[in-house]
Amino acid sequence: MTISERHRIAQELHDGIAQDLVGIGYSIDLLLAQEDESSEARTALRTLRFTVTDLIEKVRQEIFKLRQQSDLGLSDRIQRAVEEICEGLEIHSSLDSFPALANFDLTYQVERIAVEVFRNIAAHSRAKTVWVTLICKGKVAELIIRDDGIGGLIEREDHYGFSGLQERAQIIGATLESQSSTTGTQIHLRIPIEQ
């Protein structure tokens, strides 16, 4: 299978099944937000929500694997993601080359964290500018994503966003820190790089 065929299939998965599952997830979230649901119904909806989230993750992994066959390294994929997701915002980026020998799970999780942060910025921050920095020195890489939006990033039990980022970071032994105020939000990911 050629690279262009892989990209076509990845795009079809992204635009089709992946988006449909995301839509179902949002619909479940809306049902969970209704206060008139019984506790049994809410429990069933939460279980269903986690199942849909797992399916979305599996589809995204397959999409990632298909796209991974390109010549783009992690730094280039992060650059492409911020340009696509934060289109219309002023973007400042400084991205070191990520070690080419880094394992798949590590690069996958780092890219997914970056993509989720970019989506949150585009959807909720009301930012005008986003800064993305990737520094790779020795055995540690640091990914810093900052915006000049309205802030408001908080950890809440009824939302999956930030806790999901933390879970991804833990999978690869990374640490994730956040700072958020009315002048913007910063996410700082410290990533151990296998030598």
C-alpha positions as CSV (number, residue, x, y, z in Angstrom):
1,M,0.0,0.0,0.0
2,T,1.4,3.4,-1.0
3,I,1.7,6.4,1.4
4,S,-1.0,8.2,-0.5
5,E,-3.4,5.2,-0.2
6,R,-2.6,5.1,3.6
7,H,-3.4,8.8,3.9
8,R,-6.6,8.4,2.0
9,I,-7.8,5.6,4.2
10,A,-6.7,7.5,7.3
11,Q,-8.7,10.6,6.1
12,E,-11.8,8.5,5.4
13,L,-11.6,7.0,8.9
14,H,-11.1,10.4,10.5
15,D,-14.0,12.1,8.5
16,G,-16.3,9.1,8.8
17,I,-16.2,6.7,11.8
18,A,-14.1,8.9,14.1
19,Q,-16.4,11.9,13.7
20,D,-19.5,9.8,14.1
21,L,-18.2,8.4,17.3
22,V,-17.3,11.8,18.6
23,G,-20.8,13.0,17.8
24,I,-22.3,10.1,19.7
25,G,-20.0,10.9,22.6
26,Y,-21.2,14.5,22.7
27,S,-24.8,13.3,22.6
28,I,-24.2,11.1,25.6
29,D,-22.5,14.1,27.4
30,L,-25.7,16.1,26.8
31,L,-27.8,13.3,28.3
32,L,-25.5,13.1,31.3
33,A,-25.9,16.8,31.9
34,Q,-29.6,16.5,32.3
35,E,-30.6,16.4,36.0
36,D,-33.8,14.5,35.6
37,E,-32.1,11.2,34.7
38,S,-32.3,8.4,37.2
39,S,-29.1,7.2,38.9
40,E,-29.4,3.9,37.0
41,A,-29.7,5.7,33.7
42,R,-26.8,7.9,34.5
43,T,-24.6,4.9,35.5
44,A,-25.5,3.2,32.2
45,L,-24.8,6.4,30.2
46,R,-21.4,6.8,31.9
47,T,-20.5,3.2,31.0
48,L,-21.6,3.8,27.4
49,R,-19.6,7.0,27.4
50,F,-16.4,5.2,28.4
51,T,-17.0,2.5,25.8
52,V,-17.4,5.2,23.1
53,T,-14.3,6.9,24.3
54,D,-12.4,3.6,24.0
55,L,-13.6,3.1,20.5
56,I,-12.6,6.6,19.5
57,E,-9.1,6.0,20.9
58,K,-8.8,2.7,18.9
59,V,-9.9,4.4,15.7
60,R,-7.5,7.3,16.3
61,Q,-4.6,4.8,16.9
62,E,-5.4,3.2,13.6
63,I,-5.5,6.6,11.9
64,F,-2.2,7.5,13.5
65,K,-0.6,4.2,12.4
66,L,-1.6,4.8,8.8
67,R,-0.3,8.3,8.9
68,Q,2.9,7.3,10.7
69,Q,4.1,5.7,7.5
70,S,4.8,9.2,6.2
71,D,8.2,10.9,6.4
72,L,6.9,13.4,8.9
73,G,8.5,13.3,12.3
74,L,6.7,14.2,15.5
75,S,7.8,17.9,15.4
76,D,6.3,18.2,11.9
77,R,3.1,16.5,12.9
78,I,2.7,18.8,15.8
79,Q,3.3,21.8,13.5
80,R,0.7,20.5,11.0
81,A,-1.8,19.8,13.8
82,V,-1.6,23.3,15.3
83,E,-1.9,24.9,11.9
84,E,-5.0,22.8,11.0
85,I,-6.8,22.9,14.3
86,C,-6.0,26.5,15.3
87,E,-6.5,27.9,11.8
88,G,-7.2,31.6,12.1
89,L,-5.1,32.1,15.2
90,E,-1.7,33.7,15.2
91,I,0.7,30.8,15.7
92,H,4.3,31.0,17.0
93,S,6.2,27.8,17.0
94,S,9.7,26.6,17.8
95,L,10.0,22.9,17.5
96,D,13.3,20.9,17.9
97,S,13.5,17.7,16.0
98,F,12.2,14.9,18.2
99,P,14.5,11.8,18.3
100,A,13.7,9.6,15.3
101,L,14.2,6.4,17.4
102,A,11.6,7.3,20.1
103,N,9.1,4.4,20.4
104,F,5.7,4.5,18.8
105,D,3.7,4.7,22.1
106,L,5.7,7.7,23.3
107,T,5.3,9.7,20.0
108,Y,1.6,8.7,19.7
109,Q,0.7,9.9,23.2
110,V,2.7,13.2,22.9
111,E,0.9,13.9,19.6
112,R,-2.5,13.1,21.1
113,I,-1.9,15.4,24.0
114,A,-0.9,18.2,21.7
115,V,-3.9,17.7,19.5
116,E,-6.3,17.7,22.5
117,V,-4.8,20.9,23.8
118,F,-5.0,22.5,20.4
119,R,-8.7,21.5,20.1
120,N,-9.4,22.9,23.6
121,I,-7.8,26.2,22.6
122,A,-9.7,26.4,19.3
123,A,-13.1,25.5,21.0
124,H,-13.0,27.2,24.3
125,S,-10.2,29.7,24.9
126,R,-11.2,32.6,22.7
127,A,-7.4,33.0,22.2
128,K,-5.9,35.1,19.4
129,T,-2.4,33.7,19.7
130,V,-1.0,30.3,20.5
131,W,2.7,29.5,21.2
132,V,4.1,26.0,20.8
133,T,7.6,25.1,21.9
134,L,9.3,21.7,21.8
135,I,12.8,21.5,23.4
136,C,14.8,18.2,23.1
137,K,17.9,18.1,25.3
138,G,19.6,14.9,26.5
139,K,17.1,12.5,28.0
140,V,14.2,14.9,28.4
141,A,12.0,16.7,26.0
142,E,9.6,19.5,26.9
143,L,6.5,20.5,25.1
144,I,5.0,23.8,26.1
145,I,1.7,25.1,24.6
146,R,0.5,28.5,25.6
147,D,-2.4,30.7,24.6
148,D,-3.6,34.2,25.4
149,G,-7.3,33.2,25.9
150,I,-9.7,33.6,28.8
151,G,-8.3,30.8,30.9
152,G,-10.6,28.6,32.9
153,L,-8.8,25.3,32.7
154,I,-9.8,23.4,35.8
155,E,-9.9,19.7,36.8
156,R,-13.5,18.5,37.2
157,E,-14.8,15.1,37.8
158,D,-17.6,15.4,35.3
159,H,-15.2,16.4,32.4
160,Y,-12.7,14.1,30.7
161,G,-10.4,16.7,29.1
162,F,-7.6,17.5,31.5
163,S,-7.7,14.2,33.4
164,G,-7.4,12.5,30.0
165,L,-4.3,14.5,29.2
166,Q,-2.8,13.5,32.6
167,E,-3.6,9.8,32.0
168,R,-1.8,10.0,28.6
169,A,1.2,11.6,30.2
170,Q,1.4,8.9,32.9
171,I,1.3,6.2,30.3
172,I,4.7,7.4,28.9
173,G,6.1,8.4,32.3
174,A,5.8,12.1,31.5
175,T,4.7,14.9,33.8
176,L,2.0,17.4,32.9
177,E,1.6,20.7,34.5
178,S,-0.9,23.5,33.8
179,Q,-1.3,27.2,34.7
180,S,-4.5,29.0,33.8
181,S,-5.7,32.6,34.4
182,T,-7.8,35.2,32.7
183,T,-4.8,36.1,30.6
184,G,-4.3,32.6,29.1
185,T,-3.4,29.0,29.8
186,Q,-0.1,27.1,29.6
187,I,0.4,23.3,29.4
188,H,3.9,22.0,30.1
189,L,4.7,18.4,29.3
190,R,8.1,16.9,30.4
191,I,8.8,13.8,28.4
192,P,11.5,11.2,29.2
193,I,13.2,10.1,26.0
194,E,14.6,6.6,25.7
195,Q,18.2,6.7,24.5
